[in-house]
Amino acid sequence: MLASVGFVVPDLGLRLPGVTLSSLDAHDALIAASPNGGAMGQILLFVSLLEALVGVPAVVYMLGGGDREPGDFNFDPFGLAGPSAAEVELTNARLAMLSFGAIATQAALGHPSFPYAW
């Protein structure tokens, strides 16, 4: 959900001072910054480490007979989750994934500014 908002907001004109790149151009510039992927390579490295250190033990615990549900990390510091929160989260997350895929595809096909339409 944050990826969809984060991709669209700079193209709507809300940028840091001195930044003139669109979202797609900024992505390409970050990758081309060094042979190892630049800042995007660092992001991939840190997310991979996080997944290895948190995700793998959670899967091993679940497959070993633990009572943990898939995708449940028990992160609700303000107690906002109700009984149907998981269903709402899944529905919204799926919609956000589809919307981000559509936005990125349209931007890469030659329409780099909002509303990314033909």
PyMOL commands that place a pseudoatom at each C-alpha (Angstrom):
pseudoatom trace, name=CA, resn=MET, resi=1, chain=A, elem=C, hetatm=0, pos=[0.000, 0.000, 0.000]
pseudoatom trace, name=CA, resn=LEU, resi=2, chain=A, elem=C, hetatm=0, pos=[2.869, 2.340, 0.797]
pseudoatom trace, name=CA, resn=ALA, resi=3, chain=A, elem=C, hetatm=0, pos=[4.555, 1.458, -2.494]
pseudoatom trace, name=CA, resn=SER, resi=4, chain=A, elem=C, hetatm=0, pos=[1.527, 2.643, -4.463]
pseudoatom trace, name=CA, resn=VAL, resi=5, chain=A, elem=C, hetatm=0, pos=[1.386, 5.939, -2.584]
pseudoatom trace, name=CA, resn=GLY, resi=6, chain=A, elem=C, hetatm=0, pos=[5.155, 6.374, -2.658]
pseudoatom trace, name=CA, resn=PHE, resi=7, chain=A, elem=C, hetatm=0, pos=[5.312, 5.919, -6.427]
pseudoatom trace, name=CA, resn=VAL, resi=8, chain=A, elem=C, hetatm=0, pos=[2.489, 8.351, -7.204]
pseudoatom trace, name=CA, resn=VAL, resi=9, chain=A, elem=C, hetatm=0, pos=[3.208, 11.210, -4.758]
pseudoatom trace, name=CA, resn=PRO, resi=10, chain=A, elem=C, hetatm=0, pos=[6.481, 12.443, -6.375]
pseudoatom trace, name=CA, resn=ASP, resi=11, chain=A, elem=C, hetatm=0, pos=[4.839, 12.403, -9.791]
pseudoatom trace, name=CA, resn=LEU, resi=12, chain=A, elem=C, hetatm=0, pos=[2.041, 14.597, -8.431]
pseudoatom trace, name=CA, resn=GLY, resi=13, chain=A, elem=C, hetatm=0, pos=[4.642, 17.250, -7.587]
pseudoatom trace, name=CA, resn=LEU, resi=14, chain=A, elem=C, hetatm=0, pos=[5.388, 16.647, -3.896]
pseudoatom trace, name=CA, resn=ARG, resi=15, chain=A, elem=C, hetatm=0, pos=[9.179, 16.326, -3.941]
pseudoatom trace, name=CA, resn=LEU, resi=16, chain=A, elem=C, hetatm=0, pos=[12.147, 17.192, -1.805]
pseudoatom trace, name=CA, resn=PRO, resi=17, chain=A, elem=C, hetatm=0, pos=[13.876, 20.465, -2.713]
pseudoatom trace, name=CA, resn=GLY, resi=18, chain=A, elem=C, hetatm=0, pos=[16.276, 20.013, -5.621]
pseudoatom trace, name=CA, resn=VAL, resi=19, chain=A, elem=C, hetatm=0, pos=[14.793, 16.718, -6.827]
pseudoatom trace, name=CA, resn=THR, resi=20, chain=A, elem=C, hetatm=0, pos=[13.515, 16.849, -10.393]
pseudoatom trace, name=CA, resn=LEU, resi=21, chain=A, elem=C, hetatm=0, pos=[13.292, 13.162, -11.308]
pseudoatom trace, name=CA, resn=SER, resi=22, chain=A, elem=C, hetatm=0, pos=[10.083, 11.221, -11.776]
pseudoatom trace, name=CA, resn=SER, resi=23, chain=A, elem=C, hetatm=0, pos=[9.611, 8.017, -9.780]
pseudoatom trace, name=CA, resn=LEU, resi=24, chain=A, elem=C, hetatm=0, pos=[10.694, 5.803, -12.665]
pseudoatom trace, name=CA, resn=ASP, resi=25, chain=A, elem=C, hetatm=0, pos=[13.741, 7.961, -13.466]
pseudoatom trace, name=CA, resn=ALA, resi=26, chain=A, elem=C, hetatm=0, pos=[14.749, 7.987, -9.795]
pseudoatom trace, name=CA, resn=HIS, resi=27, chain=A, elem=C, hetatm=0, pos=[14.561, 4.177, -9.718]
pseudoatom trace, name=CA, resn=ASP, resi=28, chain=A, elem=C, hetatm=0, pos=[16.739, 3.898, -12.824]
pseudoatom trace, name=CA, resn=ALA, resi=29, chain=A, elem=C, hetatm=0, pos=[19.257, 6.435, -11.454]
pseudoatom trace, name=CA, resn=LEU, resi=30, chain=A, elem=C, hetatm=0, pos=[19.584, 4.520, -8.183]
pseudoatom trace, name=CA, resn=ILE, resi=31, chain=A, elem=C, hetatm=0, pos=[20.264, 1.258, -9.999]
pseudoatom trace, name=CA, resn=ALA, resi=32, chain=A, elem=C, hetatm=0, pos=[22.800, 2.823, -12.380]
pseudoatom trace, name=CA, resn=ALA, resi=33, chain=A, elem=C, hetatm=0, pos=[24.717, 4.490, -9.525]
pseudoatom trace, name=CA, resn=SER, resi=34, chain=A, elem=C, hetatm=0, pos=[27.147, 1.571, -9.145]
pseudoatom trace, name=CA, resn=PRO, resi=35, chain=A, elem=C, hetatm=0, pos=[27.808, -1.872, -10.637]
pseudoatom trace, name=CA, resn=ASN, resi=36, chain=A, elem=C, hetatm=0, pos=[26.198, -3.600, -7.645]
pseudoatom trace, name=CA, resn=GLY, resi=37, chain=A, elem=C, hetatm=0, pos=[22.898, -1.766, -7.908]
pseudoatom trace, name=CA, resn=GLY, resi=38, chain=A, elem=C, hetatm=0, pos=[23.759, 1.264, -5.778]
pseudoatom trace, name=CA, resn=ALA, resi=39, chain=A, elem=C, hetatm=0, pos=[21.170, 2.155, -3.165]
pseudoatom trace, name=CA, resn=MET, resi=40, chain=A, elem=C, hetatm=0, pos=[18.684, -0.353, -4.585]
pseudoatom trace, name=CA, resn=GLY, resi=41, chain=A, elem=C, hetatm=0, pos=[21.283, -3.097, -4.093]
pseudoatom trace, name=CA, resn=GLN, resi=42, chain=A, elem=C, hetatm=0, pos=[21.635, -2.073, -0.443]
pseudoatom trace, name=CA, resn=ILE, resi=43, chain=A, elem=C, hetatm=0, pos=[17.877, -2.170, 0.024]
pseudoatom trace, name=CA, resn=LEU, resi=44, chain=A, elem=C, hetatm=0, pos=[17.763, -5.664, -1.486]
pseudoatom trace, name=CA, resn=LEU, resi=45, chain=A, elem=C, hetatm=0, pos=[20.590, -6.799, 0.808]
pseudoatom trace, name=CA, resn=PHE, resi=46, chain=A, elem=C, hetatm=0, pos=[18.954, -5.471, 3.988]
pseudoatom trace, name=CA, resn=VAL, resi=47, chain=A, elem=C, hetatm=0, pos=[15.506, -6.828, 3.121]
pseudoatom trace, name=CA, resn=SER, resi=48, chain=A, elem=C, hetatm=0, pos=[17.077, -10.215, 2.347]
pseudoatom trace, name=CA, resn=LEU, resi=49, chain=A, elem=C, hetatm=0, pos=[18.839, -10.230, 5.719]
pseudoatom trace, name=CA, resn=LEU, resi=50, chain=A, elem=C, hetatm=0, pos=[15.632, -9.264, 7.502]
pseudoatom trace, name=CA, resn=GLU, resi=51, chain=A, elem=C, hetatm=0, pos=[13.749, -12.056, 5.745]
pseudoatom trace, name=CA, resn=ALA, resi=52, chain=A, elem=C, hetatm=0, pos=[16.449, -14.583, 6.646]
pseudoatom trace, name=CA, resn=LEU, resi=53, chain=A, elem=C, hetatm=0, pos=[16.614, -13.518, 10.297]
pseudoatom trace, name=CA, resn=VAL, resi=54, chain=A, elem=C, hetatm=0, pos=[12.875, -13.139, 10.936]
pseudoatom trace, name=CA, resn=GLY, resi=55, chain=A, elem=C, hetatm=0, pos=[10.961, -15.025, 8.246]
pseudoatom trace, name=CA, resn=VAL, resi=56, chain=A, elem=C, hetatm=0, pos=[12.865, -18.310, 8.195]
pseudoatom trace, name=CA, resn=PRO, resi=57, chain=A, elem=C, hetatm=0, pos=[12.604, -18.930, 11.973]
pseudoatom trace, name=CA, resn=ALA, resi=58, chain=A, elem=C, hetatm=0, pos=[8.881, -18.107, 11.823]
pseudoatom trace, name=CA, resn=VAL, resi=59, chain=A, elem=C, hetatm=0, pos=[8.332, -20.667, 9.055]
pseudoatom trace, name=CA, resn=VAL, resi=60, chain=A, elem=C, hetatm=0, pos=[10.372, -23.295, 10.888]
pseudoatom trace, name=CA, resn=TYR, resi=61, chain=A, elem=C, hetatm=0, pos=[8.319, -22.693, 14.062]
pseudoatom trace, name=CA, resn=MET, resi=62, chain=A, elem=C, hetatm=0, pos=[5.040, -22.922, 12.161]
pseudoatom trace, name=CA, resn=LEU, resi=63, chain=A, elem=C, hetatm=0, pos=[6.022, -26.100, 10.312]
pseudoatom trace, name=CA, resn=GLY, resi=64, chain=A, elem=C, hetatm=0, pos=[7.212, -27.638, 13.579]
pseudoatom trace, name=CA, resn=GLY, resi=65, chain=A, elem=C, hetatm=0, pos=[3.685, -27.599, 14.976]
pseudoatom trace, name=CA, resn=GLY, resi=66, chain=A, elem=C, hetatm=0, pos=[3.582, -24.097, 16.444]
pseudoatom trace, name=CA, resn=ASP, resi=67, chain=A, elem=C, hetatm=0, pos=[0.280, -22.286, 16.879]
pseudoatom trace, name=CA, resn=ARG, resi=68, chain=A, elem=C, hetatm=0, pos=[1.288, -19.295, 14.738]
pseudoatom trace, name=CA, resn=GLU, resi=69, chain=A, elem=C, hetatm=0, pos=[-0.859, -18.417, 11.711]
pseudoatom trace, name=CA, resn=PRO, resi=70, chain=A, elem=C, hetatm=0, pos=[0.923, -17.659, 8.411]
pseudoatom trace, name=CA, resn=GLY, resi=71, chain=A, elem=C, hetatm=0, pos=[1.569, -13.918, 8.120]
pseudoatom trace, name=CA, resn=ASP, resi=72, chain=A, elem=C, hetatm=0, pos=[0.735, -13.225, 11.779]
pseudoatom trace, name=CA, resn=PHE, resi=73, chain=A, elem=C, hetatm=0, pos=[3.643, -11.402, 13.406]
pseudoatom trace, name=CA, resn=ASN, resi=74, chain=A, elem=C, hetatm=0, pos=[1.553, -10.239, 16.408]
pseudoatom trace, name=CA, resn=PHE, resi=75, chain=A, elem=C, hetatm=0, pos=[2.341, -6.595, 15.642]
pseudoatom trace, name=CA, resn=ASP, resi=76, chain=A, elem=C, hetatm=0, pos=[-0.504, -4.457, 16.935]
pseudoatom trace, name=CA, resn=PRO, resi=77, chain=A, elem=C, hetatm=0, pos=[1.014, -1.953, 19.381]
pseudoatom trace, name=CA, resn=PHE, resi=78, chain=A, elem=C, hetatm=0, pos=[-2.149, 0.162, 19.643]
pseudoatom trace, name=CA, resn=GLY, resi=79, chain=A, elem=C, hetatm=0, pos=[-4.658, -2.706, 19.836]
pseudoatom trace, name=CA, resn=LEU, resi=80, chain=A, elem=C, hetatm=0, pos=[-6.512, -1.638, 16.684]
pseudoatom trace, name=CA, resn=ALA, resi=81, chain=A, elem=C, hetatm=0, pos=[-6.968, -5.095, 15.153]
pseudoatom trace, name=CA, resn=GLY, resi=82, chain=A, elem=C, hetatm=0, pos=[-10.442, -6.509, 15.474]
pseudoatom trace, name=CA, resn=PRO, resi=83, chain=A, elem=C, hetatm=0, pos=[-11.727, -9.957, 14.555]
pseudoatom trace, name=CA, resn=SER, resi=84, chain=A, elem=C, hetatm=0, pos=[-12.061, -9.096, 10.849]
pseudoatom trace, name=CA, resn=ALA, resi=85, chain=A, elem=C, hetatm=0, pos=[-8.827, -7.089, 10.587]
pseudoatom trace, name=CA, resn=ALA, resi=86, chain=A, elem=C, hetatm=0, pos=[-6.965, -9.939, 8.878]
pseudoatom trace, name=CA, resn=GLU, resi=87, chain=A, elem=C, hetatm=0, pos=[-9.580, -10.241, 6.134]
pseudoatom trace, name=CA, resn=VAL, resi=88, chain=A, elem=C, hetatm=0, pos=[-9.637, -6.492, 5.527]
pseudoatom trace, name=CA, resn=GLU, resi=89, chain=A, elem=C, hetatm=0, pos=[-5.833, -6.375, 5.448]
pseudoatom trace, name=CA, resn=LEU, resi=90, chain=A, elem=C, hetatm=0, pos=[-5.641, -9.205, 2.913]
pseudoatom trace, name=CA, resn=THR, resi=91, chain=A, elem=C, hetatm=0, pos=[-8.219, -7.561, 0.666]
pseudoatom trace, name=CA, resn=ASN, resi=92, chain=A, elem=C, hetatm=0, pos=[-6.531, -4.159, 0.766]
pseudoatom trace, name=CA, resn=ALA, resi=93, chain=A, elem=C, hetatm=0, pos=[-3.047, -5.610, 0.349]
pseudoatom trace, name=CA, resn=ARG, resi=94, chain=A, elem=C, hetatm=0, pos=[-4.088, -7.557, -2.742]
pseudoatom trace, name=CA, resn=LEU, resi=95, chain=A, elem=C, hetatm=0, pos=[-5.651, -4.451, -4.268]
pseudoatom trace, name=CA, resn=ALA, resi=96, chain=A, elem=C, hetatm=0, pos=[-2.509, -2.438, -3.488]
pseudoatom trace, name=CA, resn=MET, resi=97, chain=A, elem=C, hetatm=0, pos=[-0.286, -5.055, -5.144]
pseudoatom trace, name=CA, resn=LEU, resi=98, chain=A, elem=C, hetatm=0, pos=[-2.404, -4.973, -8.274]
pseudoatom trace, name=CA, resn=SER, resi=99, chain=A, elem=C, hetatm=0, pos=[-2.435, -1.176, -8.335]
pseudoatom trace, name=CA, resn=PHE, resi=100, chain=A, elem=C, hetatm=0, pos=[1.336, -0.913, -7.875]
pseudoatom trace, name=CA, resn=GLY, resi=101, chain=A, elem=C, hetatm=0, pos=[1.889, -3.446, -10.652]
pseudoatom trace, name=CA, resn=ALA, resi=102, chain=A, elem=C, hetatm=0, pos=[-0.370, -1.452, -12.971]
pseudoatom trace, name=CA, resn=ILE, resi=103, chain=A, elem=C, hetatm=0, pos=[1.268, 1.878, -12.074]
pseudoatom trace, name=CA, resn=ALA, resi=104, chain=A, elem=C, hetatm=0, pos=[4.813, 0.570, -12.556]
pseudoatom trace, name=CA, resn=THR, resi=105, chain=A, elem=C, hetatm=0, pos=[3.919, -1.136, -15.835]
pseudoatom trace, name=CA, resn=GLN, resi=106, chain=A, elem=C, hetatm=0, pos=[2.280, 1.967, -17.303]
pseudoatom trace, name=CA, resn=ALA, resi=107, chain=A, elem=C, hetatm=0, pos=[5.198, 4.152, -16.188]
pseudoatom trace, name=CA, resn=ALA, resi=108, chain=A, elem=C, hetatm=0, pos=[7.720, 1.761, -17.755]
pseudoatom trace, name=CA, resn=LEU, resi=109, chain=A, elem=C, hetatm=0, pos=[5.740, 1.584, -21.006]
pseudoatom trace, name=CA, resn=GLY, resi=110, chain=A, elem=C, hetatm=0, pos=[6.342, 5.262, -21.697]
pseudoatom trace, name=CA, resn=HIS, resi=111, chain=A, elem=C, hetatm=0, pos=[3.892, 7.176, -19.534]
pseudoatom trace, name=CA, resn=PRO, resi=112, chain=A, elem=C, hetatm=0, pos=[6.128, 8.338, -16.658]
pseudoatom trace, name=CA, resn=SER, resi=113, chain=A, elem=C, hetatm=0, pos=[3.835, 11.031, -15.272]
pseudoatom trace, name=CA, resn=PHE, resi=114, chain=A, elem=C, hetatm=0, pos=[0.585, 10.752, -13.352]
pseudoatom trace, name=CA, resn=PRO, resi=115, chain=A, elem=C, hetatm=0, pos=[-2.069, 9.436, -14.269]
pseudoatom trace, name=CA, resn=TYR, resi=116, chain=A, elem=C, hetatm=0, pos=[0.135, 6.945, -16.227]
pseudoatom trace, name=CA, resn=ALA, resi=117, chain=A, elem=C, hetatm=0, pos=[-2.495, 6.518, -18.932]
pseudoatom trace, name=CA, resn=TRP, resi=118, chain=A, elem=C, hetatm=0, pos=[-2.268, 6.045, -22.668]
for i in range(1, 118): cmd.bond("trace and resi %d" % i, "trace and resi %d" % (i + 1))
show_as sticks, trace
zoom trace
